[in-house]
Amino acid sequence: MRKIVLITFLISLVFTGFTQQKVIKISDPYTNPEVYPKRVSGLQWMDKSTYTFVKDSFIYKSGIKSKMMDVPFVLLSKFNNDLEKANHKAVKRFPSISWKSSTIFTFALRDTFYSYNITDGNIKLLCYYPQEEDVLMLNPVNYSQAAFTRDNNLYMSDGETVIAVTNDENKGIVSGQTVSRSEFGIVDGIFWSPKGNLLAYYTKDETNVGEYPLVDIDAREAKVKMIRYPMAGMASEIIYINVYNPKTKTKVSLDTKDLKEFYFTNITWSPDEKFIFIQVLNREQNHMWLNKYDVSTGKMVKTLFEETNDKWVEPEEKIHFLNNSNDKFVYMSERDGFYHAYLCNTEGKILKQLTKGSWVITAFKGFDSKNTKMYFMATKDSPLENNLYSVNLKTLKITRITKDTGTHHVYFNKDKELIIDRFSSLDVVAKYQIIDTKKGNVIKVIMSDNETLKDFSLGEMTIDKLKADDGSELYYRLIKPVNFDPKKKYPVIVYVYGGPHAQLVKNTFLGGGGYFLQALAAKGYVVFTLDNRGSANRGFAFESVIHRQLGVVEMQDQMKGIEFIKKQSYVDTTRIGVHGWSYGGFMTTSLMLNHPETFKVGVAGGPVIDWKYYEVMYGERYMDRPQENPEGYENSSTLNKVKNLKGRFLIIHGTMDPTVVWQNSQMFVKKCVSNQKQLDYFIYPDHEHNVRGFDRMHLENKIAKYFDDFL
């Protein structure tokens, strides 16, 4: 792949004299709208050829023909008049809407879901749900019912009544919420059937899982919030799947009672609502069964097929039935080493592999109306890009639809003949366009932005690749300081993540690095990031090399990046710092302790300090249980290497972190004290695994100041 370079914007403008361009400041993303890319708010399809968006106090509509102008369609003042006629309060801006037809959209206000007819102004109540719900899932057919959870129980409501589906007084029995700590692609706990007649839901028994304390300091006397946190090697939750019939108010439990501590992932309804398909995974995460269950009896019908791997099997999404088919579906798997699509039937036969090659599908996007094509997002042409493709289900010919080089996010119209494409790259800040899916032609450009940041001086960015010890290609992003002078020597900040399911280096706006790294470049730092082996979208072998030895290969690759950085004539090799969060916090801590001669300053946020303090689902996939891999846990623990600490080191942690619990960094502090090692430590009260919202500006200033003071 050729080197990609983003040349810095001109650093001076000449008018009657010399004027210095602006630079990105840490506060800009939080206080300065001038740095935001232009966007089209509320953009969505209304019908097969018309789209709408929100601007000022109007909903506008427009069409695919370039001559069709944007037309003010729904006025906020008219919408508010109709709200007040229906005895509702006026709103300051349009709520989030969804078109059900060319004249009716749905929307939610507080605790009620409505439809609005733009022709006659009629507002109809569709469904009511109490405001205290934790999880909400509306019936997808007509939005006339809502399933929701409150505390640990599941309820259902319509416009008039609320029914308790479960009534467990034991708080350790939780229904309707996500399970397995949202691993394995699980994001929901409630699953309406395709026709809206039945409701499947998870129930998890957490009574064997230890309660873990998080301390809430906002009360006069601090309160303890207890969460269930199954640590690696310890007891885990037990999961059940139930099906509720709202008409008969009866429940059927799927027959999984003998599968203790198994993971029931990616629930899929058959289109005829007769069966549920579940990818069942053993706790060891090396054996998966795709099982078919009869909804009427709860009995397992059969296992369609199995997958095994001596490292791990990771089901990440549900199966996808073809349109109007009850017996054919697409199954996504890494079984050939890369994440690809397989056409299967419900008898358990894999009919054909639809895609193959040394690249991965990043998202399934559906079938055309005749089931001749499957659409998907993938890295087929570059690991740095995300493009839309189609594959002919008969000939297996793959066609690239999005032609612009970079990163795409697409939204199909109903018949999948057109897409709204939201696109960015190193050269394009943002572009919204209509593309036909047959030939990939751009029908209409809705909005294009190459003006944002044009008045700012940015650091020159290079994206290229290095070789790992095993020959693997490792992509890196290097940002030079603003107003770069090749004769000077500059300090370096290595920004790192390094773990699975993440990719930091991409061909997208600002290279995927965001504003903070450009703000550091504006302060005079070289900023370097490398996606080591173990990171995402490069295939199973690339990712799974870390198995049972987290931190080892990742550090080898990061040090390859350091070798490269040290060869640059403009780098001060005595001033190299490192910063990362979560897995990146683990990597930062590991690099500071294993290579103290290299890294002068480090800032680790929310770091995993010892993997035995991390949760079962993620931790055991990559490390197995501590009882099974004591040497791996010992070697990866940063507590064993505290004596090596030499440089200035700051650890930051949110006190209410439910992901990497606070105990991790506190154990590190305790170990530093016993080893007479000094470090700096900062907490963010009430914050969870990361610092969100306006407080994040404080965090970024804290990090930058630490490097300013000591690097």
DATAHU-V283419 format. One record per residue. N is the residue number from 0. RES is the residue in one small letter. PHI is phi as a letter, one per 40 degrees, with the letter a starting at -180 (NA if undefined). OMEGA is omega in radians with two decimals (* if undefined). NEAR is the number of other C-alpha atoms within 12 Angstrom. Layout:
# DATAHU-V283419
N;RES;PHI;OMEGA;NEAR + N;RES;PHI;OMEGA;NEAR
This chain:
# DATAHU-V283419
0;m;NA;3.13;14 + 1;r;c;3.11;10 + 2;k;c;3.08;17 + 3;i;b;-3.13;27 + 4;v;b;3.00;23 + 5;l;b;-3.10;26 + 6;i;c;3.13;23 + 7;t;c;3.07;31 + 8;f;c;3.11;27 + 9;l;d;-3.07;23 + 10;i;c;3.06;25 + 11;s;a;3.02;21 + 12;l;b;-3.12;17 + 13;v;b;3.01;11 + 14;f;b;3.03;8 + 15;t;c;3.12;6 + 16;g;a;-3.08;8 + 17;f;c;3.12;10 + 18;t;b;3.12;15 + 19;q;c;3.07;18 + 20;q;c;3.09;22 + 21;k;c;3.05;25 + 22;v;b;3.11;35 + 23;i;c;3.04;36 + 24;k;b;-3.13;30 + 25;i;d;-3.10;31 + 26;s;c;-2.99;26 + 27;d;d;-3.11;26 + 28;p;c;-3.07;24 + 29;y;b;-3.01;22 + 30;t;b;-2.98;16 + 31;n;b;-3.13;16 + 32;p;c;-3.11;14 + 33;e;c;-3.09;21 + 34;v;c;-3.09;32 + 35;y;c;2.99;24 + 36;p;c;3.08;30 + 37;k;c;-3.13;24 + 38;r;b;3.06;25 + 39;v;b;-3.00;27 + 40;s;c;3.05;26 + 41;g;g;-3.08;24 + 42;l;c;3.13;34 + 43;q;a;3.06;38 + 44;w;c;3.01;35 + 45;m;c;3.01;33 + 46;d;a;-2.99;28 + 47;k;c;-3.10;26 + 48;s;b;-3.11;30 + 49;t;b;3.09;33 + 50;y;b;3.12;41 + 51;t;b;3.05;35 + 52;f;a;-3.09;35 + 53;v;b;3.09;29 + 54;k;a;-3.11;23 + 55;d;f;-3.09;18 + 56;s;b;-3.11;22 + 57;f;b;2.77;26 + 58;i;c;3.12;35 + 59;y;c;2.97;30 + 60;k;b;3.12;31 + 61;s;a;-3.08;30 + 62;g;b;-3.04;29 + 63;i;c;3.10;32 + 64;k;c;-3.04;19 + 65;s;c;-3.11;17 + 66;k;c;3.13;13 + 67;m;c;-3.07;17 + 68;m;c;3.03;18 + 69;d;c;-3.05;23 + 70;v;b;3.02;20 + 71;p;d;-2.89;18 + 72;f;b;3.11;26 + 73;v;b;-3.12;32 + 74;l;c;-3.12;23 + 75;l;d;-3.13;25 + 76;s;c;3.09;20 + 77;k;c;3.10;25 + 78;f;c;3.12;35 + 79;n;c;3.08;28 + 80;n;c;-3.14;20 + 81;d;c;3.05;27 + 82;l;c;-3.10;28 + 83;e;c;3.06;17 + 84;k;c;3.14;16 + 85;a;c;3.08;18 + 86;n;g;3.04;13 + 87;h;b;3.10;20 + 88;k;c;3.07;15 + 89;a;c;-3.13;20 + 90;v;b;-3.12;21 + 91;k;c;3.12;13 + 92;r;a;3.13;21 + 93;f;c;2.99;31 + 94;p;c;3.05;27 + 95;s;c;-3.07;23 + 96;i;b;3.05;29 + 97;s;a;-3.08;29 + 98;w;c;3.02;31 + 99;k;c;3.05;24 + 100;s;a;-3.13;21 + 101;s;c;3.14;22 + 102;t;b;-3.07;21 + 103;i;b;2.97;24 + 104;f;b;3.11;36 + 105;t;b;-3.13;34 + 106;f;a;3.12;29 + 107;a;b;2.99;28 + 108;l;b;3.14;27 + 109;r;f;-3.02;19 + 110;d;b;-3.08;22 + 111;t;b;3.12;29 + 112;f;b;-3.04;36 + 113;y;b;2.88;37 + 114;s;b;-3.12;33 + 115;y;b;3.08;33 + 116;n;c;-3.04;25 + 117;i;c;-3.12;27 + 118;t;c;-3.09;17 + 119;d;b;3.10;14 + 120;g;g;-3.10;24 + 121;n;c;3.08;24 + 122;i;b;-3.06;30 + 123;k;b;3.07;29 + 124;l;c;3.12;29 + 125;l;c;-3.03;30 + 126;c;a;3.08;34 + 127;y;b;3.04;33 + 128;y;a;-3.12;37 + 129;p;c;-3.06;28 + 130;q;c;-3.05;17 + 131;e;c;-3.07;14 + 132;e;c;3.07;25 + 133;d;c;3.13;25 + 134;v;b;-3.12;31 + 135;l;b;3.08;35 + 136;m;b;-3.11;36 + 137;l;c;3.03;33 + 138;n;d;-2.98;30 + 139;p;c;-3.06;25 + 140;v;c;-3.08;18 + 141;n;b;3.13;23 + 142;y;f;-3.08;33 + 143;s;c;3.11;29 + 144;q;b;3.08;36 + 145;a;b;2.96;41 + 146;a;b;-3.10;47 + 147;f;a;3.10;42 + 148;t;b;3.00;37 + 149;r;b;-3.01;28 + 150;d;f;-3.04;23 + 151;n;b;-3.07;31 + 152;n;b;-3.10;33 + 153;l;b;-3.13;37 + 154;y;b;3.05;40 + 155;m;b;3.14;40 + 156;s;a;2.96;32 + 157;d;b;-3.13;28 + 158;g;c;-3.03;22 + 159;e;b;-2.98;17 + 160;t;b;3.04;17 + 161;v;b;-3.11;22 + 162;i;b;3.05;26 + 163;a;c;3.09;24 + 164;v;c;3.05;35 + 165;t;b;-3.12;31 + 166;n;a;-3.11;20 + 167;d;c;3.09;20 + 168;e;c;3.10;12 + 169;n;c;-3.08;16 + 170;k;c;3.10;22 + 171;g;c;3.06;26 + 172;i;b;-2.98;29 + 173;v;b;-3.13;36 + 174;s;b;3.01;44 + 175;g;g;3.13;44 + 176;q;b;-3.14;38 + 177;t;d;-3.12;35 + 178;v;b;3.06;40 + 179;s;f;3.13;38 + 180;r;f;3.06;32 + 181;s;g;2.97;23 + 182;e;c;3.07;28 + 183;f;g;3.13;32 + 184;g;g;-3.13;27 + 185;i;c;3.10;29 + 186;v;b;-3.09;24 + 187;d;b;3.04;34 + 188;g;b;-3.10;41 + 189;i;b;-3.03;42 + 190;f;b;3.04;40 + 191;w;c;3.05;40 + 192;s;c;-3.02;31 + 193;p;d;-3.13;26 + 194;k;c;3.08;19 + 195;g;g;-3.09;28 + 196;n;c;-3.04;27 + 197;l;b;-3.09;38 + 198;l;b;3.02;44 + 199;a;c;3.12;45 + 200;y;a;3.05;46 + 201;y;c;2.83;43 + 202;t;b;3.11;39 + 203;k;b;3.08;38 + 204;d;c;-3.10;31 + 205;e;b;-3.02;29 + 206;t;c;3.10;21 + 207;n;c;-3.13;20 + 208;v;c;-3.13;26 + 209;g;c;3.06;21 + 210;e;c;-3.07;22 + 211;y;b;-3.05;24 + 212;p;c;2.90;21 + 213;l;b;-3.01;28 + 214;v;b;3.10;26 + 215;d;c;-3.04;22 + 216;i;c;-3.04;17 + 217;d;c;3.08;14 + 218;a;c;3.11;11 + 219;r;d;2.98;7 + 220;e;b;-3.03;9 + 221;a;d;-3.11;14 + 222;k;b;3.10;15 + 223;v;c;3.02;18 + 224;k;b;-3.09;20 + 225;m;c;3.04;18 + 226;i;b;3.04;23 + 227;r;c;-3.08;33 + 228;y;b;-3.13;34 + 229;p;c;-3.14;36 + 230;m;c;-3.09;33 + 231;a;d;3.10;33 + 232;g;g;-3.10;31 + 233;m;b;-3.11;26 + 234;a;c;-3.14;25 + 235;s;b;3.13;31 + 236;e;c;3.03;37 + 237;i;b;-2.98;32 + 238;i;b;3.03;40 + 239;y;b;3.08;40 + 240;i;b;-3.10;44 + 241;n;b;3.08;40 + 242;v;b;-3.09;42 + 243;y;b;3.08;37 + 244;n;b;-3.08;25 + 245;p;c;-3.10;28 + 246;k;c;-3.10;14 + 247;t;c;-3.10;12 + 248;k;f;3.11;18 + 249;t;b;-3.08;19 + 250;k;b;3.03;23 + 251;v;b;3.09;27 + 252;s;b;3.09;28 + 253;l;c;-3.02;35 + 254;d;c;3.13;28 + 255;t;b;-2.97;27 + 256;k;c;-3.13;21 + 257;d;c;-3.09;11 + 258;l;b;-3.11;20 + 259;k;c;3.12;22 + 260;e;f;2.97;32 + 261;f;c;3.09;32 + 262;y;b;3.10;44 + 263;f;b;-2.91;51 + 264;t;b;2.92;42 + 265;n;f;3.13;42 + 266;i;c;3.12;44 + 267;t;b;3.01;40 + 268;w;c;2.91;37 + 269;s;c;-3.10;34 + 270;p;d;3.14;27 + 271;d;c;3.07;22 + 272;e;g;-3.11;27 + 273;k;c;-3.03;26 + 274;f;b;2.99;32 + 275;i;b;3.13;47 + 276;f;b;-3.08;44 + 277;i;b;3.00;44 + 278;q;c;-3.07;39 + 279;v;c;-3.06;42 + 280;l;b;3.09;36 + 281;n;c;-3.10;30 + 282;r;c;3.11;34 + 283;e;c;3.08;31 + 284;q;g;3.08;36 + 285;n;b;-3.12;25 + 286;h;a;-3.13;26 + 287;m;b;3.05;34 + 288;w;b;3.01;31 + 289;l;c;-3.02;40 + 290;n;b;3.11;36 + 291;k;b;-3.10;35 + 292;y;b;3.07;35 + 293;d;c;-3.06;26 + 294;v;c;-3.06;32 + 295;s;c;-3.10;23 + 296;t;b;-3.06;19 + 297;g;g;-3.08;27 + 298;k;c;3.04;24 + 299;m;c;-3.14;25 + 300;v;c;3.13;24 + 301;k;a;2.93;21 + 302;t;c;-3.10;23 + 303;l;c;3.04;27 + 304;f;a;-3.07;24 + 305;e;b;2.99;25 + 306;e;b;3.05;28 + 307;t;b;3.08;24 + 308;n;a;-3.10;24 + 309;d;c;3.06;18 + 310;k;b;3.05;25 + 311;w;a;2.95;36 + 312;v;b;-3.06;36 + 313;e;b;3.03;44 + 314;p;c;-3.02;37 + 315;e;b;3.11;32 + 316;e;a;-3.11;33 + 317;k;c;3.02;34 + 318;i;c;-3.03;38 + 319;h;b;3.13;35 + 320;f;c;3.04;31 + 321;l;c;3.13;30 + 322;n;d;3.07;24 + 323;n;f;3.12;18 + 324;s;b;3.06;21 + 325;n;b;-3.03;26 + 326;d;b;3.12;28 + 327;k;b;-3.11;27 + 328;f;a;3.04;39 + 329;v;b;-3.14;41 + 330;y;b;-3.12;41 + 331;m;b;-3.06;39 + 332;s;a;3.02;38 + 333;e;c;-2.98;36 + 334;r;c;3.09;27 + 335;d;c;3.10;24 + 336;g;h;3.10;25 + 337;f;b;-3.04;30 + 338;y;c;-3.05;40 + 339;h;b;-3.04;37 + 340;a;b;3.14;43 + 341;y;b;3.06;33 + 342;l;c;-3.04;33 + 343;c;b;2.98;30 + 344;n;b;-3.03;26 + 345;t;c;2.99;32 + 346;e;c;3.09;19 + 347;g;g;3.13;25 + 348;k;b;2.97;21 + 349;i;c;-3.02;22 + 350;l;c;3.10;20 + 351;k;a;2.99;21 + 352;q;c;-3.03;29 + 353;l;c;-3.14;33 + 354;t;b;3.07;40 + 355;k;a;-3.13;28 + 356;g;h;-3.10;22 + 357;s;c;3.13;24 + 358;w;a;-3.04;32 + 359;v;b;2.93;37 + 360;i;c;-3.14;44 + 361;t;b;3.10;37 + 362;a;a;2.99;30 + 363;f;c;-3.06;34 + 364;k;b;3.01;30 + 365;g;h;-3.12;34 + 366;f;b;2.99;31 + 367;d;c;-2.99;27 + 368;s;c;-3.10;18 + 369;k;b;-3.12;17 + 370;n;f;3.07;25 + 371;t;c;-3.10;22 + 372;k;b;2.96;33 + 373;m;b;3.13;41 + 374;y;b;-3.12;44 + 375;f;a;3.00;42 + 376;m;c;-3.07;38 + 377;a;a;3.10;42 + 378;t;b;-2.98;35 + 379;k;d;-3.07;34 + 380;d;c;3.07;29 + 381;s;a;3.05;24 + 382;p;c;-3.11;37 + 383;l;c;-3.03;40 + 384;e;b;3.04;38 + 385;n;b;-3.06;39 + 386;n;b;3.07;42 + 387;l;c;3.12;47 + 388;y;b;2.92;40 + 389;s;b;3.03;40 + 390;v;b;3.07;37 + 391;n;c;-3.03;25 + 392;l;c;3.13;30 + 393;k;c;-3.06;18 + 394;t;c;-3.09;16 + 395;l;g;3.07;21 + 396;k;c;3.14;18 + 397;i;b;-3.14;26 + 398;t;b;3.05;28 + 399;r;c;-3.08;30 + 400;i;c;3.10;34 + 401;t;c;-3.00;40 + 402;k;c;-3.11;25 + 403;d;c;3.12;31 + 404;t;c;3.14;29 + 405;g;i;-3.06;37 + 406;t;b;-3.04;39 + 407;h;b;2.97;39 + 408;h;b;-2.97;30 + 409;v;b;3.14;37 + 410;y;b;-3.06;33 + 411;f;c;2.89;34 + 412;n;c;-2.95;30 + 413;k;c;-3.09;24 + 414;d;c;3.09;22 + 415;k;g;3.05;32 + 416;e;c;-3.13;31 + 417;l;b;3.01;37 + 418;i;b;2.81;45 + 419;i;c;-3.07;43 + 420;d;b;3.02;42 + 421;r;b;-2.88;40 + 422;f;b;2.97;42 + 423;s;a;3.12;37 + 424;s;a;3.06;32 + 425;l;c;-3.07;34 + 426;d;b;-3.09;31 + 427;v;b;-3.14;31 + 428;v;c;3.13;32 + 429;a;a;3.05;34 + 430;k;a;3.04;35 + 431;y;b;-3.08;34 + 432;q;a;3.05;40 + 433;i;b;-3.11;42 + 434;i;b;3.04;36 + 435;d;c;-3.04;31 + 436;t;c;-3.12;36 + 437;k;c;-3.10;27 + 438;k;b;-3.12;19 + 439;g;g;-3.14;26 + 440;n;c;3.05;22 + 441;v;c;-3.11;26 + 442;i;c;-3.05;26 + 443;k;a;3.00;29 + 444;v;c;-3.12;26 + 445;i;c;3.13;36 + 446;m;a;3.08;27 + 447;s;b;-3.07;24 + 448;d;b;2.95;27 + 449;n;b;-3.06;24 + 450;e;c;-3.13;20 + 451;t;d;-3.13;27 + 452;l;g;3.14;34 + 453;k;c;3.13;26 + 454;d;c;-3.14;22 + 455;f;b;3.04;30 + 456;s;c;-3.12;34 + 457;l;b;3.05;40 + 458;g;c;3.11;43 + 459;e;c;-3.06;34 + 460;m;b;3.06;40 + 461;t;b;2.99;31 + 462;i;b;-3.10;37 + 463;d;a;-3.09;31 + 464;k;a;3.08;30 + 465;l;b;3.10;30 + 466;k;b;3.00;24 + 467;a;c;-3.13;28 + 468;d;d;-3.13;19 + 469;d;c;3.13;17 + 470;g;g;3.13;13 + 471;s;c;3.09;23 + 472;e;c;-3.13;23 + 473;l;b;-3.12;40 + 474;y;c;3.12;41 + 475;y;b;3.03;44 + 476;r;b;3.13;46 + 477;l;b;3.10;44 + 478;i;b;3.10;48 + 479;k;c;3.12;43 + 480;p;c;3.01;37 + 481;v;c;-3.08;37 + 482;n;f;-3.07;31 + 483;f;d;3.08;29 + 484;d;b;-3.07;18 + 485;p;c;-3.14;16 + 486;k;c;-3.11;12 + 487;k;c;3.04;18 + 488;k;b;-3.04;23 + 489;y;b;2.99;34 + 490;p;c;-3.09;37 + 491;v;b;2.94;43 + 492;i;b;3.05;52 + 493;v;c;3.07;46 + 494;y;c;-2.94;46 + 495;v;b;2.84;46 + 496;y;b;2.94;44 + 497;g;g;-3.05;45 + 498;g;c;-3.14;42 + 499;p;c;3.05;34 + 500;h;g;3.07;27 + 501;a;a;3.06;24 + 502;q;b;-3.05;36 + 503;l;c;-3.04;38 + 504;v;b;-3.08;44 + 505;k;a;3.01;39 + 506;n;c;-3.12;41 + 507;t;a;-3.13;36 + 508;f;d;-3.10;34 + 509;l;f;3.06;43 + 510;g;g;-3.09;40 + 511;g;g;-3.07;34 + 512;g;c;3.10;35 + 513;g;g;-3.04;31 + 514;y;c;-3.02;32 + 515;f;c;-3.12;35 + 516;l;c;3.06;44 + 517;q;c;3.08;44 + 518;a;c;3.07;39 + 519;l;c;3.09;41 + 520;a;c;3.11;39 + 521;a;c;3.10;32 + 522;k;c;3.08;34 + 523;g;h;3.13;34 + 524;y;b;2.80;41 + 525;v;c;-3.11;46 + 526;v;b;-3.00;43 + 527;f;b;3.11;47 + 528;t;b;3.13;47 + 529;l;b;3.04;50 + 530;d;c;-3.08;51 + 531;n;c;2.98;48 + 532;r;d;-3.02;44 + 533;g;h;-3.14;40 + 534;s;c;-2.86;36 + 535;a;c;2.93;34 + 536;n;g;3.12;43 + 537;r;b;3.12;39 + 538;g;h;-3.00;33 + 539;f;c;-3.11;32 + 540;a;c;-3.14;27 + 541;f;c;-3.07;32 + 542;e;c;-2.96;34 + 543;s;c;3.10;35 + 544;v;c;-3.13;31 + 545;i;c;-2.99;32 + 546;h;d;3.08;34 + 547;r;g;-3.12;31 + 548;q;a;-3.07;30 + 549;l;d;3.10;45 + 550;g;g;-3.02;46 + 551;v;c;-3.12;30 + 552;v;c;3.14;33 + 553;e;d;3.12;40 + 554;m;c;3.09;37 + 555;q;d;-3.11;31 + 556;d;c;3.11;39 + 557;q;c;3.12;44 + 558;m;c;2.97;38 + 559;k;c;3.06;31 + 560;g;c;3.11;38 + 561;i;c;3.07;37 + 562;e;d;3.14;19 + 563;f;c;-3.10;25 + 564;i;c;-3.09;35 + 565;k;c;3.13;25 + 566;k;c;-3.13;13 + 567;q;c;-3.01;22 + 568;s;c;-3.07;16 + 569;y;c;-3.10;23 + 570;v;c;3.00;32 + 571;d;c;-3.03;28 + 572;t;c;3.10;26 + 573;t;c;-3.10;23 + 574;r;b;3.10;33 + 575;i;b;3.12;41 + 576;g;b;-3.12;47 + 577;v;a;-3.12;52 + 578;h;a;3.04;47 + 579;g;a;-3.09;40 + 580;w;b;3.10;36 + 581;s;g;3.03;41 + 582;y;d;3.06;38 + 583;g;c;3.03;43 + 584;g;c;3.03;40 + 585;f;c;3.14;46 + 586;m;c;3.11;46 + 587;t;c;3.13;46 + 588;t;c;-3.13;54 + 589;s;c;-3.14;48 + 590;l;c;3.12;49 + 591;m;c;-3.05;40 + 592;l;c;-3.12;37 + 593;n;c;-3.14;32 + 594;h;b;-3.09;29 + 595;p;c;3.13;28 + 596;e;c;-3.07;21 + 597;t;c;-2.98;30 + 598;f;b;-3.10;40 + 599;k;c;-3.07;35 + 600;v;b;3.07;42 + 601;g;b;3.03;49 + 602;v;b;-3.12;49 + 603;a;b;3.11;48 + 604;g;b;3.09;47 + 605;g;f;-2.96;46 + 606;p;c;2.87;43 + 607;v;c;-3.09;46 + 608;i;c;3.10;47 + 609;d;a;-3.01;41 + 610;w;c;3.06;43 + 611;k;c;3.05;38 + 612;y;c;-3.11;36 + 613;y;b;-2.97;40 + 614;e;c;-3.00;39 + 615;v;c;-2.88;37 + 616;m;c;3.13;40 + 617;y;c;-3.03;37 + 618;g;c;-3.09;41 + 619;e;c;3.06;40 + 620;r;c;-3.03;39 + 621;y;c;-3.05;39 + 622;m;b;-2.94;40 + 623;d;f;-3.13;37 + 624;r;c;3.11;33 + 625;p;d;3.13;31 + 626;q;c;-3.08;16 + 627;e;c;-3.04;17 + 628;n;b;-3.08;25 + 629;p;c;-3.12;21 + 630;e;c;3.13;17 + 631;g;c;3.11;28 + 632;y;c;3.14;34 + 633;e;c;-3.09;24 + 634;n;c;-3.08;25 + 635;s;c;-3.11;37 + 636;s;c;3.09;37 + 637;t;c;-3.14;40 + 638;l;c;-3.09;35 + 639;n;c;-3.04;23 + 640;k;b;-3.12;27 + 641;v;d;-3.12;33 + 642;k;c;-3.11;23 + 643;n;c;-3.04;26 + 644;l;c;3.13;35 + 645;k;b;-3.04;26 + 646;g;c;3.05;34 + 647;r;c;-3.01;31 + 648;f;b;3.11;42 + 649;l;b;3.01;41 + 650;i;b;3.14;45 + 651;i;b;-3.14;46 + 652;h;a;2.99;41 + 653;g;c;-3.02;39 + 654;t;c;-3.13;33 + 655;m;b;-3.08;32 + 656;d;c;3.12;36 + 657;p;c;-3.08;34 + 658;t;b;2.96;36 + 659;v;b;-2.98;41 + 660;v;c;-3.01;39 + 661;w;d;3.14;40 + 662;q;d;-3.13;30 + 663;n;d;-3.05;38 + 664;s;c;3.08;39 + 665;q;c;3.07;30 + 666;m;c;3.11;24 + 667;f;c;3.10;42 + 668;v;d;-3.14;29 + 669;k;d;-3.14;20 + 670;k;c;3.09;25 + 671;c;c;3.13;28 + 672;v;c;-3.11;18 + 673;s;c;3.10;14 + 674;n;c;3.14;18 + 675;q;f;3.10;15 + 676;k;b;3.13;22 + 677;q;c;3.00;23 + 678;l;a;3.10;31 + 679;d;b;-3.00;27 + 680;y;a;-3.13;27 + 681;f;a;3.12;26 + 682;i;b;3.00;28 + 683;y;b;-3.13;28 + 684;p;d;3.07;23 + 685;d;g;-3.13;27 + 686;h;c;-3.10;30 + 687;e;c;-2.97;27 + 688;h;c;3.03;28 + 689;n;a;-3.13;33 + 690;v;c;-3.02;28 + 691;r;b;3.02;17 + 692;g;g;-3.06;15 + 693;f;c;3.13;17 + 694;d;c;-3.12;19 + 695;r;c;3.08;23 + 696;m;c;3.08;23 + 697;h;c;3.12;20 + 698;l;d;-3.08;31 + 699;e;c;3.04;34 + 700;n;c;3.09;23 + 701;k;c;-3.13;27 + 702;i;c;-3.10;39 + 703;a;c;-3.14;35 + 704;k;c;-3.14;20 + 705;y;c;3.08;30 + 706;f;c;3.10;33 + 707;d;c;-3.07;23 + 708;d;c;-2.94;17 + 709;f;b;3.12;24 + 710;l;b;*;31
